[in-house]
């Protein structure tokens, strides 16, 4: 019966509410996260109804595509912010998430409504949603946010996990820097002045698939070759193309020159060793090294 305190911010009155939305997460006054799950569940149900309009039990989107839509869209939407609300879900939270997931499992399978949810989860290989969210919440907290979890959950500490290596922000082929090349395995051969070293490589970026090789002679960048492949090609095909071009280049070198092709892909060596090409006949004066 006691009136709540009056709160103002820059002369604006702040009304008391039972829940509010922050960063797309609904925070309620009891911090039980049921309001957030209910709101996310309503969005999911609307999307499920829209899917029903374009896909029936035996027509429209195939079962494989319906499962893919659930895993990539619905499940990601329901698990949003799980590190904040699903570290230790309550029984009510589990039941609510369980009921939301059941509707989508029935839609994916087209089964009778009396079919047990556990059977549908087993058939399609989809774990219970609250377990998926709980796993993601704990993994995100301890690995990405570096927050220690209670001992009753896990004994692993954030400092016990290795940080993920961060790649280069620029392409090495466009911004070549010699100190970024590791010469641990072939350093002895590369240091020799009488050996021509060839470095083939293939890679895939958002700009396409490329293949290239460069030649180092006496620590000098003597020659380079590069090409862009079709978007349908694979990185393995790009590696083989670079290796083939490197062998072709080595076959036209003078007989008194010794060349070594430094390859970082063992599968490429196995594929090239099994192929019968004209370049292989001249391969005696050049050698491969990983």
Order of alpha helices (4+ residues) and beta strands (2+ residues): beta-beta-beta-beta-alpha-alpha-alpha-alpha-alpha-alpha-alpha-alpha-beta-beta-beta-alpha-beta-alpha-alpha-beta
